[in-house]
Amino acid sequence: MKTKPELSVIMPVYNGDRYLREAIDSVLNQSFKNFEFLIFDDGSTDNSLRIIKSYAEADNRIRYFTRENRGIVDTLNECLDLAQCELIARMDADDICLQDRFQIQVDYLNSNPDVVLLGSKVIIIDEDGDEITPMGKYFDNDALNRALLSDGGQHIYHPTVIYRKSIIKKVGGYNNAYPNIEDLELFLKLFSVGKLENWSKPLLKYREHLGKIGHTKRLLQQQQVIDLLNKARVKNVDYTKQTTAPETVKSQSLAKKYQTWAWWALKAGNKNSARKYLKKSLFASPLSVSNLRLAMCVFRGH
């Protein structure tokens, strides 16, 4: 790059070839152009590295790295060390940035030095790219703090955030003790050093699919959330609300996942997606009583 970049974009990749081209294209086609794009292949065994190399040959903003598989936490911390810029944007290999994402976030962070991290509302899409629903309802620092301490839910979507490198390093970066909720652990640490906010309009299409950690390691992830929140609440003297985390962690059936996505789509007015996931739920559990009410609402369209 001829000029020093204003933004570092970091994207870890592990066996992400199915959606990788869409993710890379959405970064390269941003209206904001002055960035470096660090793509770190964490020992993929599919065609991810080949795809990354082909893009790096065509666009000199891309710097790519590869090594044996060590996991998401080590990969992210190495990306932090490699990044040249103070402002760092997170991106995942299965999501899609909206075109003005970086411009909006960089402008806001430059105008608000007390904000250490800015995420955004998202549009949930499925494996085919079909829209399910917009998601995100907490935007200011205090509301986000209360929400995360209350239930540990996905109130800040990790691949939407831009944060300040010096602050992330100050709090110790990503923690290997929480490999399935490394983002939540980082967010809770950051509240002690600055403001965290969300942009109130979607800046990213966030892809839901059954290969995500939230589905493949759901039980382990939920146990880690409970452990982390119990520790965080002890440190947060202003937090008085009782835990809303379940006393027992339960698995979720495939039909239940599809029903959830169908309800989301229906309430958002995405009727085709609602019908798609009703069909999938019926196939997964044809005798489910809960599918009956869902079917009635989907056929009515509301």
C-alpha positions in Angstrom: 0.0 0.0 0.0 1.3 3.4 -1.0 -0.3 5.3 1.9 -0.5 4.2 5.6 -3.8 2.5 6.2 -6.3 4.1 8.6 -7.9 0.8 9.5 -6.9 -2.9 10.0 -9.4 -5.5 9.2 -8.8 -8.9 10.8 -10.5 -12.1 9.6 -9.6 -15.6 11.0 -10.5 -18.4 8.7 -10.8 -22.1 9.4 -12.4 -24.3 6.7 -14.5 -21.4 5.5 -14.4 -21.9 1.8 -18.2 -22.1 1.3 -18.9 -18.5 2.2 -15.3 -17.0 2.0 -15.6 -15.3 -1.3 -18.7 -13.4 -0.3 -17.1 -12.3 2.9 -13.9 -11.1 1.2 -15.8 -9.3 -1.6 -17.9 -7.5 1.0 -14.7 -6.1 2.6 -12.9 -5.2 -0.6 -16.0 -3.4 -2.0 -16.4 -1.1 1.0 -17.0 2.6 0.3 -14.1 3.3 2.7 -10.9 2.2 0.9 -7.9 3.0 3.1 -7.5 -0.2 5.1 -5.2 -3.3 5.3 -6.9 -6.6 5.3 -5.3 -9.3 7.4 -6.6 -12.8 6.6 -5.3 -15.5 8.9 -5.8 -19.1 7.9 -5.8 -21.3 11.0 -4.7 -24.5 9.4 -7.7 -25.1 7.1 -8.0 -28.4 5.3 -10.4 -27.3 2.6 -9.9 -24.8 -0.2 -9.8 -21.7 2.0 -6.1 -21.0 1.6 -6.2 -21.3 -2.2 -9.1 -18.8 -2.2 -7.2 -16.4 0.1 -4.1 -16.5 -2.1 -6.0 -15.8 -5.2 -7.5 -12.6 -3.7 -4.1 -11.5 -2.2 -2.6 -11.7 -5.7 -5.2 -9.3 -7.0 -5.4 -6.8 -4.2 -2.4 -5.5 -2.3 -4.4 -4.4 0.7 -4.6 -8.1 1.7 -1.9 -9.6 3.9 -2.4 -13.3 4.5 -0.9 -15.7 7.0 -1.2 -19.4 7.6 0.0 -22.1 10.0 -1.2 -25.2 11.8 -4.6 -25.1 13.6 -4.4 -23.5 17.0 -7.9 -22.2 17.5 -9.8 -18.9 17.3 -8.2 -17.2 20.4 -4.6 -17.7 19.4 -5.5 -16.6 15.9 -7.2 -13.4 17.0 -4.4 -12.5 19.3 -1.8 -13.0 16.6 -3.9 -10.8 14.3 -3.9 -8.1 16.9 -0.1 -8.2 17.0 0.2 -8.1 13.2 -2.3 -5.2 12.7 -0.6 -1.8 11.9 -3.5 0.4 12.9 -5.1 1.6 16.1 -8.6 1.0 14.8 -9.3 -2.7 14.1 -12.4 -4.1 12.4 -13.4 -7.7 13.1 -14.8 -9.8 10.3 -15.8 -13.5 10.0 -15.5 -15.7 7.0 -19.2 -16.5 6.7 -20.7 -13.0 7.1 -21.2 -10.0 4.7 -20.4 -6.4 5.4 -22.8 -3.8 4.1 -21.1 -1.3 1.8 -20.8 1.7 4.1 -20.0 -0.3 7.3 -16.4 0.9 7.7 -17.0 4.5 6.7 -19.8 4.9 9.3 -17.9 3.2 12.1 -14.5 4.9 11.5 -16.2 8.4 11.3 -18.1 7.7 14.6 -15.0 6.4 16.5 -12.9 9.4 15.3 -15.6 11.7 16.6 -16.1 9.9 19.9 -12.7 9.1 21.5 -14.4 7.8 24.7 -16.0 4.9 22.7 -13.6 2.0 22.7 -15.8 -0.4 20.7 -18.6 0.1 18.2 -20.7 -2.7 16.9 -24.0 -2.6 15.1 -27.4 -4.1 14.6 -27.3 -7.0 12.1 -29.5 -8.7 9.5 -29.7 -12.4 10.2 -29.3 -14.5 7.0 -29.3 -18.2 6.5 -26.9 -20.5 4.7 -28.4 -19.6 1.4 -28.2 -15.9 2.1 -31.9 -15.5 2.6 -32.9 -12.9 5.1 -34.5 -14.1 8.4 -34.7 -11.0 10.6 -33.0 -7.8 11.8 -31.4 -8.3 15.2 -30.2 -6.0 18.0 -32.0 -3.8 20.5 -29.4 -2.3 22.8 -27.3 0.5 21.6 -25.8 2.7 24.4 -23.1 1.6 26.8 -25.3 1.3 30.0 -28.0 -0.7 28.2 -25.4 -3.1 26.7 -23.6 -3.5 30.1 -26.9 -4.4 31.8 -28.0 -6.8 29.0 -24.7 -8.7 28.9 -24.5 -9.1 32.6 -28.1 -10.2 32.7 -28.0 -13.1 30.3 -24.7 -13.1 28.4 -26.7 -13.0 25.1 -25.4 -12.0 21.7 -26.1 -8.3 22.2 -22.9 -7.3 20.5 -22.1 -9.2 17.4 -18.4 -9.9 17.3 -17.9 -9.6 13.5 -19.6 -6.1 13.5 -17.2 -4.4 15.9 -14.4 -1.9 15.3 -12.3 -1.4 18.4 -9.1 0.4 19.5 -6.1 -1.8 19.5 -4.3 -0.1 22.4 -7.4 -0.7 24.6 -7.7 -4.3 23.6 -4.1 -4.9 24.4 -4.5 -3.0 27.7 -7.1 -5.5 29.0 -5.1 -8.5 27.9 -6.6 -9.3 24.5 -8.6 -12.5 24.0 -8.5 -15.1 26.8 -7.8 -18.8 26.1 -9.8 -19.7 29.3 -13.0 -19.0 27.3 -12.4 -20.4 23.8 -16.1 -20.6 22.9 -17.1 -17.1 24.3 -13.9 -15.2 23.8 -15.9 -12.2 22.5 -18.2 -12.0 25.6 -15.2 -12.2 27.9 -13.5 -9.4 26.0 -16.6 -7.2 26.0 -17.1 -7.5 29.8 -13.5 -6.5 30.4 -13.8 -3.5 28.2 -16.6 -1.9 30.2 -14.1 -1.0 32.9 -12.0 1.1 30.5 -14.4 2.8 28.2 -17.7 2.9 26.4 -19.1 0.2 24.2 -21.9 1.1 21.7 -23.9 -0.3 18.8 -24.9 1.5 15.7 -28.7 1.5 15.6 -28.9 0.3 11.9 -27.6 -2.9 10.4 -24.0 -2.8 9.1 -23.5 -6.5 8.5 -25.4 -9.6 7.4 -24.8 -12.2 10.0 -25.1 -15.8 8.8 -26.8 -18.4 10.9 -26.0 -22.0 10.0 -25.6 -25.2 11.9 -21.8 -25.1 11.6 -21.5 -22.2 14.0 -20.1 -22.8 17.5 -23.3 -21.6 19.0 -24.9 -24.8 17.6 -22.0 -27.3 17.5 -20.8 -26.5 21.0 -24.0 -25.1 22.5 -23.9 -26.9 25.9 -20.2 -26.1 26.5 -20.7 -22.5 25.4 -23.7 -22.1 27.8 -21.7 -23.5 30.7 -18.9 -21.1 30.0 -21.3 -18.2 29.9 -22.7 -19.1 33.3 -19.2 -19.3 34.8 -18.1 -16.1 33.2 -21.2 -14.1 34.3 -21.0 -15.3 37.9 -17.4 -14.0 38.1 -18.3 -10.7 36.2 -21.2 -9.9 38.5 -19.0 -10.2 41.6 -16.7 -7.6 40.2 -19.5 -5.3 39.1 -20.7 -3.6 42.3 -23.5 -1.7 40.5 -25.1 -4.8 39.2 -28.0 -5.9 41.4 -30.4 -7.9 39.1 -30.5 -11.6 39.8 -29.1 -14.0 37.2 -31.4 -15.0 34.4 -29.2 -17.8 33.2 -30.8 -21.3 33.5 -29.9 -23.5 36.5 -29.6 -26.4 34.1 -28.2 -26.2 30.6 -30.4 -28.0 28.1 -29.7 -29.1 24.5 -31.8 -27.8 21.7 -33.4 -30.1 19.1 -32.9 -29.5 15.3 -36.6 -28.9 15.0 -36.5 -26.2 17.8 -33.7 -24.3 16.0 -35.7 -24.3 12.7 -38.9 -23.2 14.6 -37.0 -20.3 16.2 -35.7 -19.2 12.8 -39.2 -19.5 11.3 -40.8 -17.4 14.0 -38.0 -14.8 13.6 -38.7 -14.6 9.9 -42.4 -14.5 10.2 -42.3 -11.6 12.7 -39.9 -9.7 10.4 -42.3 -10.2 7.4 -39.9 -12.6 5.6 -42.6 -15.0 4.7 -40.5 -17.1 2.3 -37.9 -17.8 4.9 -40.6 -18.6 7.4 -42.1 -21.2 5.1 -38.6 -22.6 4.4 -37.9 -23.2 8.1 -41.4 -24.5 8.8 -40.8 -27.2 6.2 -37.4 -28.0 7.7 -39.0 -28.2 11.2 -41.8 -30.5 10.0 -39.2 -32.8 8.3 -37.0 -32.9 11.5 -40.0 -33.5 13.8 -43.2 -34.3 11.9 -45.2 -35.1 15.1 -44.2 -32.0 17.0 -47.2 -30.3 18.5 -45.4 -26.9 18.5 -45.2 -27.1 14.7 -49.0 -26.9 14.5 -49.3 -23.4 15.8 -46.3 -22.3 13.8 -47.9 -23.8 10.6 -51.2 -21.9 11.2 -49.3 -18.6 11.6 -47.1 -19.1 8.6 -50.0 -20.0 6.4 -51.9 -16.9 7.6 -48.7 -14.8 7.1 -48.6 -13.4 10.6 
